[in-house]
Amino acid sequence: MYKHILFATDLSDDTDYIIAKVRGMRGYTGAQLSIIHVVEPLPGYSYAYLGIEDIEGQLIDESKTALAKLAEQLAVNAKDQWVEIGPTKSKILEIAQNIGADLIICGSHGRHGLSLLLGSTANAILHGAKCDVLTVRLPEEE
């Protein structure tokens, strides 16, 4: 069974729904749990000369704080928490490989039409991972 699970989260409001699934899988397998959140770089980010605050730095700090709270809920050690900057898919896959994860858990929104054709992060992870991937379908908003 699984020995190391990587929970990839976007830290959205839907995270609570996925947390229940992560807890269940971890309880079932007894696996080590790591969590990751990726901050996408802001396109054309060079606001320094405009006198605008470091927006990207604030996003990273807020992500670290939110991830630490999530880690506390899931009893995940600080060494198993990852806030990365870069393309989401490649960062998740890179960390999964580096830590020896044998299962990645992530959420998936139901996509239709053009969004489906363009693909989602979950789809990209699914097709790029060298380990199993569990995509948790998030409840659709009514």
C-alpha positions in Angstrom: 0.0 0.0 0.0 1.0 3.7 -0.1 3.9 4.8 2.0 4.2 8.5 1.2 1.3 10.7 0.1 1.7 14.2 -1.3 -1.4 16.4 -0.9 -1.3 19.1 -3.6 -3.6 22.0 -2.5 -4.6 25.3 -3.9 -5.7 26.4 -0.4 -9.2 27.3 -1.7 -12.4 27.0 0.3 -12.9 23.5 -1.3 -9.9 22.3 0.7 -12.0 21.1 3.6 -13.8 18.6 1.3 -10.5 17.1 0.2 -9.0 17.1 3.7 -11.6 14.4 4.7 -10.4 12.2 1.8 -6.7 12.8 2.6 -7.3 11.9 6.3 -9.2 8.8 5.2 -6.4 7.6 2.8 -3.7 8.4 5.4 -5.7 6.5 8.1 -6.2 3.5 5.8 -2.6 3.3 4.6 -0.7 4.7 7.6 1.4 6.6 5.0 3.6 9.6 5.7 1.9 12.8 4.5 3.5 15.8 2.8 1.6 18.9 1.5 2.4 21.3 -1.2 1.0 24.6 -2.5 2.5 26.3 -5.6 2.4 30.0 -6.1 2.4 30.8 -9.9 4.8 33.6 -10.7 3.0 36.8 -11.7 3.4 37.4 -15.4 5.7 40.3 -16.2 6.4 40.8 -12.5 8.6 43.8 -12.2 6.7 46.2 -10.1 9.6 47.4 -8.0 10.3 50.4 -10.2 6.7 51.5 -9.9 7.0 51.7 -6.1 4.4 48.9 -5.6 4.9 46.6 -2.7 6.2 43.1 -3.2 3.0 41.4 -4.2 4.6 38.1 -5.0 6.4 38.1 -1.7 3.1 38.7 0.1 1.4 35.8 -1.8 4.2 33.5 -0.7 4.0 34.6 3.0 0.2 34.2 3.0 0.6 30.8 1.4 3.1 29.7 4.0 0.8 30.8 6.8 -2.2 29.1 5.3 -0.3 25.9 4.6 1.1 25.8 8.2 -2.5 26.0 9.5 -3.5 23.2 7.2 -0.5 21.2 8.2 -1.5 21.6 11.9 -5.0 20.2 11.1 -3.4 17.2 9.4 -0.5 16.8 11.8 2.2 17.3 9.1 5.7 18.2 10.2 7.3 21.5 9.0 9.9 19.4 7.0 7.0 17.9 5.0 5.4 21.2 4.0 6.3 22.8 0.6 5.5 26.2 -0.8 7.0 26.4 -4.2 7.1 29.1 -6.9 6.8 28.3 -10.5 4.5 26.3 -12.9 2.1 24.3 -10.7 2.3 21.0 -12.6 6.0 20.8 -12.8 6.6 21.9 -9.2 4.2 19.3 -7.8 5.7 16.5 -10.0 9.3 17.6 -9.0 8.6 17.6 -5.3 6.6 14.2 -5.6 9.7 12.7 -7.2 12.2 14.3 -4.8 10.4 13.0 -1.7 9.5 9.6 -3.1 5.8 10.1 -3.0 3.9 7.1 -4.3 0.5 8.8 -4.3 -0.5 12.4 -5.1 -3.9 13.6 -4.0 -5.4 16.7 -5.5 -8.8 18.3 -6.2 -10.5 18.5 -9.5 -13.2 20.8 -10.6 -15.6 19.4 -13.2 -14.6 21.0 -16.5 -16.6 21.3 -19.6 -16.1 22.7 -23.0 -13.0 24.8 -23.7 -11.7 24.3 -20.1 -11.7 20.6 -20.6 -9.8 20.8 -23.9 -7.2 23.1 -22.4 -6.7 20.8 -19.5 -6.5 21.4 -15.8 -3.8 21.1 -13.2 -5.2 17.8 -12.0 -5.2 16.5 -15.6 -1.6 17.6 -16.1 -0.5 15.9 -12.9 -2.3 12.7 -13.8 -0.6 12.5 -17.1 2.9 13.5 -15.9 3.2 11.7 -12.6 5.4 8.7 -12.2 3.2 7.5 -9.3 -0.5 7.0 -8.6 -2.7 10.1 -8.6 -6.0 10.4 -6.7 -8.1 13.3 -8.0 -11.0 14.2 -5.7 -13.9 15.6 -7.6 -15.0 18.7 -5.8 -18.7 19.2 -5.3 -20.3 21.4 -8.0 -21.6 24.7 -6.9 -25.4 25.1 -7.2 
